[in-house]
């Protein structure tokens, strides 16, 4: 497995896996950064007279009805203003690739093939083989999807020589200081709504960091397990998750920390209270982190947010945190998802050491040093 930057590839048919799973509100792409970051790879391949067939997933497709709201046509509408390309509406019928003079194609959402048999998500090799039959080379540039071993992220590599695109190379090289850190104090700040989604990541990342600063909705469950009243705030009801949280708290008493300033609404006003003062009918809306809380880290990795920052009433915590991180002397890495979206909203897009395009993939990579699709590619890809 090689980087695309290591060789000049020209006059080939390229299957290119990108991650165009971008946020769309009222039919408009609100953050195009994932698409924009892949343009370097796309333009490089086109410049060298390659025919490029782009694959991506979009949203969650569990039932037939989900297809209506998860088409990649909106991405196509955005891309066609930048690149001359054609949209392929059926990923199970790619014959148009061989019958068109176009050099670039965007294929409809790969997850549409999950209905009814989850072919994409189970890494169905027959599906991967079909897609591979239309290409000479497979280029993977979907860092944000590489924690998932799917047919379009991994399986195709079993049938074609495989290269990592410029975006993936950039991610791997820039995240290396977090993964191979030996001498700097690492502070991980983890927020978000639900602890259930991140409990395994928390388990994996605790041995690697010096301090884990929890915030956002996921903190509520840790506080509840510690015996605090969190009012009517969101907490996990999963018994297995609660057992893991209890165990983590017992084993990491000095490592797991939080800021004891919580925003609740009382008499139509947002007020800051300590966890000891949260009342039974309160809902914790935000968490305000202080300069002291982030002073532990020489390297800081942020994933998630302190509250529902998309709404002005609940933006203070996340906005304050980003302000503190910008002023700090630490090297700050932003780990995808809501954290990246918040930097865009509050004007901190270029303020930090590195901003990753991945969400779950970045968390997986930082916590384990591995990504499922990359591991499959390493073991199965055709020799370049």
C-alpha positions in Angstrom: 0.0 0.0 0.0 1.5 3.3 -1.1 0.7 7.0 -1.1 -0.6 8.5 -4.3 2.2 11.1 -4.0 4.8 8.4 -4.4 4.0 7.7 -8.1 2.7 9.4 -11.2 -0.4 7.6 -12.3 -1.7 8.4 -15.7 -4.1 7.1 -18.4 -5.8 4.8 -16.0 -9.3 4.1 -14.8 -9.4 5.1 -11.1 -12.0 4.1 -8.5 -11.7 6.9 -6.0 -13.3 6.5 -2.5 -14.0 9.9 -1.0 -16.1 10.9 2.0 -18.7 13.4 0.9 -21.0 12.8 3.9 -21.4 16.6 4.5 -24.0 18.4 6.5 -27.0 19.6 4.5 -29.7 21.9 5.9 -32.7 23.0 3.9 -31.1 21.5 0.8 -27.9 23.5 1.2 -24.5 22.2 2.1 -23.5 24.0 5.3 -19.9 22.7 5.5 -18.1 21.6 2.3 -14.7 21.1 3.8 -14.7 17.3 3.3 -15.4 17.8 -0.4 -12.9 20.6 -0.7 -10.1 18.6 0.9 -10.6 15.8 -1.7 -10.2 18.2 -4.6 -6.4 17.9 -4.5 -6.6 14.2 -5.2 -9.4 14.5 -7.8 -7.6 17.3 -9.7 -4.3 15.5 -9.6 -5.8 12.4 -11.1 -7.7 14.3 -13.8 -4.6 16.4 -14.7 -2.8 13.1 -15.5 -5.6 12.1 -17.9 -7.1 9.4 -15.7 -10.8 8.5 -15.8 -12.0 9.0 -12.2 -15.1 7.2 -10.8 -15.9 8.7 -7.3 -17.7 6.7 -4.6 -19.0 7.9 -1.3 -21.7 7.2 1.2 -24.2 9.8 2.5 -26.2 9.5 5.7 -27.7 6.4 7.2 -29.7 4.1 4.9 -31.5 1.5 6.9 -34.8 1.2 5.0 -36.0 2.0 1.5 -37.5 5.3 2.6 -34.1 6.6 3.7 -33.0 6.8 0.1 -35.2 9.9 -0.5 -33.2 12.1 1.8 -29.8 10.6 1.3 -28.9 11.0 -2.4 -25.6 12.4 -3.4 -27.2 14.6 -6.0 -26.8 17.7 -3.7 -23.1 17.0 -3.7 -23.1 16.6 -7.4 -24.8 20.0 -7.8 -21.9 21.5 -5.7 -19.1 19.6 -7.5 -20.3 20.2 -11.1 -19.5 23.9 -10.6 -15.9 23.0 -9.9 -15.3 19.8 -12.0 -16.8 18.6 -15.3 -18.4 15.4 -14.1 -21.4 13.1 -14.7 -23.8 11.7 -12.0 -24.4 7.9 -12.0 -27.8 7.2 -10.4 -27.3 3.5 -9.9 -24.1 2.1 -8.3 -25.1 -1.4 -9.5 -25.1 -0.3 -13.1 -21.8 1.5 -14.0 -21.8 0.7 -17.7 -22.0 4.4 -18.5 -18.4 4.7 -17.4 -17.3 2.7 -20.5 -19.7 4.5 -22.8 -19.0 8.1 -22.0 -16.4 10.6 -23.0 -16.5 12.2 -19.6 -13.4 11.8 -17.4 -15.1 12.1 -14.0 -18.2 10.5 -12.5 -19.9 10.7 -9.1 -21.7 7.4 -8.2 -24.9 7.5 -6.1 -24.6 6.7 -2.4 -22.9 3.4 -1.9 -25.1 2.7 1.1 -28.1 2.3 -1.2 -26.8 -1.2 -1.8 -27.5 -1.9 1.9 -31.1 -2.3 1.0 -32.1 -5.1 1.4 -28.9 -7.1 2.2 -26.4 -4.6 3.6 -23.9 -5.4 0.9 -21.9 -2.3 1.4 -21.8 -2.4 5.2 -20.8 -6.1 5.5 -18.0 -5.6 3.0 -19.6 -7.9 0.4 -16.8 -9.0 -1.8 -19.0 -9.7 -4.8 -20.2 -6.2 -4.8 -16.6 -5.0 -4.4 -15.5 -7.2 -7.3 -18.2 -5.7 -9.5 -17.1 -2.1 -8.7 -13.5 -3.1 -9.2 -14.2 -4.4 -12.7 -14.6 -0.8 -13.9 -11.2 0.3 -12.7 -7.4 -0.3 -13.0 -6.5 1.3 -9.7 -8.2 2.0 -6.3 -7.4 5.3 -4.5 -8.7 5.7 -1.0 -9.1 9.3 0.1 -12.0 8.9 2.6 -10.2 9.2 5.9 -13.4 9.9 7.8 -14.8 6.5 6.7 -11.8 4.3 7.2 -12.9 3.0 10.6 -15.6 1.2 8.7 -14.6 -1.9 6.7 -17.1 -1.6 3.9 -17.1 -2.8 0.3 -16.2 0.7 -1.0 -13.6 1.5 1.6 -11.9 -1.8 1.9 -13.2 -4.6 -0.3 -12.3 -3.1 -3.6 -8.6 -3.3 -2.6 -8.8 -7.1 -2.8 -9.1 -6.8 -6.6 -7.1 -3.6 -7.5 -3.7 -2.1 -6.7 -4.5 0.5 -3.9 -3.1 3.9 -3.1 -3.8 6.4 -0.3 -4.8 9.8 -1.6 -3.5 13.2 -0.5 -6.2 13.8 2.1 -5.5 10.4 3.9 -1.7 11.0 3.7 -2.2 14.4 5.2 -4.3 13.0 8.1 -1.9 10.2 8.9 1.2 12.3 9.0 -0.4 15.2 10.9 -2.1 13.0 13.5 1.2 11.1 14.2 2.3 13.4 17.1 -0.9 12.3 19.0 -0.4 8.6 18.3 3.4 8.4 18.9 3.6 11.0 21.7 6.2 10.1 24.3 7.3 13.2 26.1 4.4 15.8 26.1 1.5 15.8 28.5 -1.6 14.9 26.5 -5.0 16.3 27.4 -8.0 14.8 25.6 -11.2 16.9 25.7 -14.2 14.8 24.8 -17.8 16.1 24.5 -20.9 15.2 22.6 -24.4 14.2 23.4 -24.3 10.5 24.2 -21.7 8.5 26.2 -23.0 5.2 24.6 -21.5 6.3 21.3 -18.0 7.0 22.7 -17.6 4.6 25.7 -15.3 2.2 23.8 -13.2 5.1 22.6 -12.9 6.5 26.1 -11.7 3.1 27.3 -9.0 3.0 24.6 -7.9 6.5 25.0 -7.5 6.7 28.8 -4.2 4.8 28.9 -2.7 7.1 26.3 -3.6 10.5 27.8 -2.5 12.3 31.0 -5.9 13.8 31.6 -9.4 13.2 30.1 -11.6 16.3 30.4 -15.2 15.3 29.8 -17.9 17.8 28.8 -21.2 17.9 27.0 -24.0 15.5 27.4 -21.8 12.4 27.8 -20.4 13.9 31.1 -23.9 13.6 32.7 -23.7 9.8 32.9 -20.3 10.0 34.6 -21.7 12.5 37.1 -24.8 10.3 37.7 -22.7 7.3 38.4 -20.6 9.3 40.8 -23.8 9.9 42.8 -24.6 13.4 41.7 -28.1 14.7 40.8 -28.1 15.7 37.1 -31.9 16.6 37.1 -33.7 15.7 33.9 -30.5 15.8 31.8 -29.7 13.2 29.2 -28.0 10.1 30.7 -27.4 6.6 29.5 -29.8 3.8 30.5 -27.6 1.0 29.1 -26.6 -1.2 32.0 -23.4 -2.3 30.3 -22.4 1.3 29.6 -23.1 2.2 33.3 -20.9 -0.7 34.5 -18.1 0.4 32.2 -18.4 4.0 33.4 -18.3 2.9 37.1 -15.2 0.8 36.4 -13.4 3.7 34.5 -14.1 6.1 37.3 -12.8 3.7 39.9 -9.6 3.1 38.0 -9.0 6.7 36.8 -9.9 8.9 39.8 -7.2 11.4 39.1 -7.2 11.2 35.3 -10.9 11.9 34.5 -11.7 15.5 35.2 -14.5 18.0 34.4 -15.3 21.7 34.9 -17.8 22.2 37.7 -19.7 25.0 36.1 -23.0 24.0 34.5 -25.6 26.1 32.7 -29.2 25.5 33.5 -32.3 27.5 32.8 -34.2 28.9 35.8 -37.0 31.5 35.6 -36.3 31.9 31.9 -32.6 32.8 32.5 -29.5 30.8 32.0 -27.5 30.5 35.2 -24.2 28.8 36.1 -24.3 26.3 39.0 -22.0 23.7 40.4 -23.0 20.0 40.2 -23.9 20.1 43.9 -26.5 22.8 43.2 -28.3 21.1 40.2 -32.0 20.6 41.1 -34.2 17.7 40.3 -36.1 19.5 37.6 -33.0 21.1 36.0 -31.7 20.2 32.5 -28.0 20.8 32.1 -27.7 22.8 28.8 -24.0 23.7 28.7 -20.7 23.3 30.5 -18.2 26.2 31.0 -14.6 25.1 30.9 -11.9 27.3 32.5 -8.3 28.1 31.7 -7.2 26.0 34.7 -9.0 23.0 33.2 -7.0 23.0 30.0 -3.7 23.9 31.7 -2.8 20.2 32.0 -2.0 19.7 28.4 1.0 20.5 26.2 -0.8 18.5 23.5 -4.6 18.9 23.4 -7.0 16.8 21.3 -10.6 18.0 21.2 -13.5 16.0 20.0 -17.1 17.1 20.4 -18.6 20.2 22.1 -19.7 21.4 25.5 -23.4 21.9 24.5 -25.8 22.3 21.6 -23.7 25.1 20.2 -25.7 25.3 17.0 -28.3 27.2 19.0 -27.3 30.6 20.3 -28.7 30.1 23.7 -26.4 27.2 24.3 -23.2 28.3 22.5 -21.3 29.9 25.4 -19.5 26.8 26.6 -18.1 25.7 23.2 -17.3 29.2 22.2 -15.4 29.9 25.4 -13.5 26.6 25.1 -12.3 27.4 21.6 -11.2 30.9 22.7 -9.2 29.3 25.6 -7.6 26.8 23.3 -6.5 29.4 20.8 -4.9 31.4 23.6 -3.1 28.4 25.1 0.5 27.5 24.4 -0.4 23.9 23.7 -0.5 22.2 20.3 -4.2 21.8 19.6 -5.7 19.1 17.4 -9.4 19.3 16.4 -11.0 15.9 15.9 -13.7 16.1 13.3 -17.5 16.2 13.6 -19.0 18.8 15.9 -15.7 20.1 17.0 -14.8 21.1 13.4 -18.3 22.5 12.8 -17.9 24.7 15.9 -14.5 26.1 14.7 -16.2 27.2 11.5 -19.2 28.7 13.2 -17.1 30.8 15.7 -14.3 31.8 13.3 -11.5 29.5 14.5 -11.1 27.5 11.2 -7.3 28.2 10.9 -6.5 28.7 14.6 -5.2 25.3 15.6 -2.3 23.0 14.9 -4.4 20.6 12.9 -8.0 20.1 12.0 -9.0 16.5 11.1 -11.7 15.7 8.5 -12.7 12.6 10.5 -15.1 12.2 13.4 -15.3 8.6 14.6 -12.4 7.7 12.4 -10.1 10.3 14.0 -11.2 9.1 17.5 -10.5 5.5 16.5 -7.1 6.3 15.0 -5.9 8.4 17.9 -7.1 5.9 20.5 -5.8 2.7 18.8 -3.4 3.8 16.0 -5.4 1.6 13.6 -8.4 1.9 11.3 -10.4 -1.2 10.2 -10.4 -0.4 6.5 -6.7 0.4 6.4 -5.9 -2.9 8.2 -7.9 -4.8 5.6 -6.1 -3.0 2.8 -2.7 -3.8 4.3 -3.5 -7.5 4.4 -5.5 -7.9 1.2 -4.7 -5.4 -1.4 -3.3 -6.3 -4.8 0.4 -5.5 -5.0 1.1 -2.1 -6.6 
